[in-house]
Amino acid sequence: MIRSALIALAVLTTSAIATDPDPRPLHQQPYLGLSVRDTEHGVVVGWIYPGPLGGKSFVSDSGIKRGDNLIAINDHTVESADDFRTTIDQIDPATTITLTLRRSPDAQSNASVPIGGEGGDEFTVEVELGNRNEWTGTIGRGADNRTFPDSPKGAYEDQILDLAHEHGILNHDTGLANLMAHLRSVQDDALDPNSMPHVFRAFRNPLALDTIAEDLTNALAPIRDDRSQSTWQRLETIETFMATELGFDRNQIGNASSGSMFIDVCSPSVVRTMRDNWSIDPDQAQAQIATINTPNWMIDQSLFISLGIHARDAAVRLETLHNESDTKASIPAIGVKGDVIAELIDEHGIHWIIGGPGPNTYDMSIVQRVLDPGGNDTYIWPRHEPQPETPDTRSLRSHQPKIPSRSEIIIDLAGHDRYESFADFAGPGTGIRATSIIDDHQGNDTYIGHNMFSIGAGFFGVGVIIDRAGDDTYDNAGPDSGWSQGVGFYGVGLIIDQSGRDTYRAEKLSQGVGGPRGLGAILDQSGNDLYQANGPNFPSAYGTPGVYLGMSQGFGFGIRGYAAGGIGLIDDKSGNDQYIAGEFSQGGGYYFGLGMIRDHAGNDLYHGNRYGQAFAAHQAIGILIDDQGDDTYWSMTAASQSGVWDESITLLWDKQGNDAYRADGLAQGAAAMQALAIFIDSEGTDRYSVNPGAVLGQSSNDTYHFDTARVHSYSCFMDLGSSDDIYPGALRTNNSTIITGKPNDADPANATLHGLFIDQ
């Protein structure tokens, strides 16, 4: 490889980790909750966070609005954004300060970059400073002495670097090498004790997303593919994956000494808020920040508290008891309708039910451990009755309602079974501050969650569904749905389906979603499967009629400004599959999250909308890799098919097949706002349908960060198959290399640099 590319790569793969430069404890560091930026009109308010000013993003209880010009702090004139931060940092928490601002009649608070202006009357706001420990989440607090491995080279990394060098893009002042260095600094500045190793590695080397994806799917393969594993062996495999790949400390798992403090601190309200919004609720900010700030070691301890090593021994005894008792008469058991062969409490105080061969109904609000040998069984999680409000509970409303820790084990050996939840934070394979697991061996089964957070979900815990055979249905829909079907929020949620033609139906935040320090995944081994997350109860984030907000199907989601996101993925090994979803879906990330779809084989259909099919926004990672098959990709509006926005990185790589791509706007290898997009189609006769603009290896503008970063985006489109492909009009041609985009000397931030289109 050329020497300049080696230098660029060496800069990116060092693994030094930035730390907080302020040596004071967080409770001694001042906090105002005001974000400002330098503009041609002076220092302008960009965002008002919850805190002393009562911030609600664009507006605040204090009267300050986005787009206001900041004039002074006390008697000190604020000359720049850096001057503002330096001045605030020199003032102690609990000090009252006076802010002087001006609201221009020309101010534009709703512009993508806030605009101030001239004129307007000055006004003042008095406010008492808070402290960072009280009002900030974990973002930017450093990696807590954790280290992360570097990534091996990407399959096309050398070629991408060489081509960028050959065409003057690599070492351009605003070019690829400096862009990658900028992305690395973005990650360093925002490091979180809960940062996911794969996200860190992606920002370290954006051209190695394929090796990061390969490492992740290879590590998950033993969880998905090994049919010989018992329930407990599978649980051990998951625990090993969590320790080696996610950085959960297995030496601390099972230590419950601080469990009561954990339950007192942790509240589900942040999950409810994130179902309906993009950041925390200003009216519940302190309680939700307390949940975000739950110490990492406490999270680690919670994961396997309720199972532990002794549960494996209990399972062996129960299976023996079942074999010895299959001819015994049924006995009555609380919480069960139908045949029960045995009921016992083991030496650890765990209550077990061994069902009979007939159709049983289990009330899972009462029963926690089930071994059922056969029959078409029903497992019900009933709706929780609301508790009456008292003066004591009313005073704690910001921390209510609490949800109990609960560990469930269901081993069902045969039958077409139905698992149905009518309650939030409860349902099949849902681990809440504990571990829950379902292992269903046979039958066409149905998993239904009518409410939020169910079906293979982990909240500060681990939730697992293993379905070994059958054409299964997973359903979570309706106005109260969300966070379902393989989701993790400070925990792990897995659906492992090993055979059958399966249907996954949901609406929002479902089908492989990773929230902060979370892994959510669907691992499907075979079958022609349908994944659908497309309304009708959650309308478009942009008000588009007939379009719905999905945030599903391989989506990594962070809490912007407060907590780095996790990993959400779908890994489908074979079958002609259909993926149908609304906005922000199908292999994408938001705020230091990583979302991915990996489909290994089959003629697949991907149908999405704005932000879809390898997308990312606001410092995140999106990956879609399809290994084989004649595939169809159809997305609408913007930011799709390796379309990326705002200091983010995407890869869409289709390795084989005659494929068809249809999109519109910032698509097919297109980046904007200091972002990096890679689109690769390795083989086949392909058809591309797209309107002119920032598409097919061309960047859009970079107004967000150009004033400080001084770098442009990079868009790379590579069709490497020798066949003649079909491109729209004369926009692109076969067997050509085109340097895309234009400089803008008068307004560099609005240049459309840098980009490269290659068809070989």
Secondary structure, DSSP 8 states (H G I E B T S, - for coil): --HHHHHHHHHHH-------S--S-GGGSEE--EEEEEETTEEEEEEE-SSTT-EEBTEETTS--TT-EEEEETTEE--SHHHHHHHHHTS-TT-EEEEEEE--TT-BTTSSS-B--S---EEEEEEE-EEHHHH--STTS--TT---------TTHHHHHHHHHHTT-SSSTTSHHHHHHHHHHHHHHH--TT--HHHHHHHH-GGGHHHHHHHHHHHHHHHHH-TT--HHHHHHHHHHHHHHHS---TTTTT--TTHHHHHHH--THHHHHHHH-SS--GGGHHHHHHHHTS-HHHHHHHTTTTTTTHHHHHHHHHHHHHHHHTTS-----TTEES-EEEEEE-TTS-EEEEE-SS--EEETTT--EEEE-SS--EEEE---------HHHHHTGGG------B--EEEE-SS--EEEE-STT-STTEEESSEEEEEE-SS--EEEESSSSBSSEEESSEEEEEE-SS--EEEE-STT--SBSSEEESSEEEEEE-SS--EEEESSSBSSEE-TT-EEEEEE-SS--EEEE--SSSB-TT--TT-BB---SSEEE-BTTTB---EEEEEE-SS--EEEE-BSBSSEEESS-EEEEEE-SS--EEE--SSBSSEEESS-EEEEEE-SS--EEE--SSSBSSEEESS-EEEEEE-SS--EEE--SSBSSEEESS-EEEEEE-SS--EEE--SSSBSS-----TTTHHHH----EEEEEE--SS--B-STTSS-SSEEEEE----SS-GGG----EEEEE-
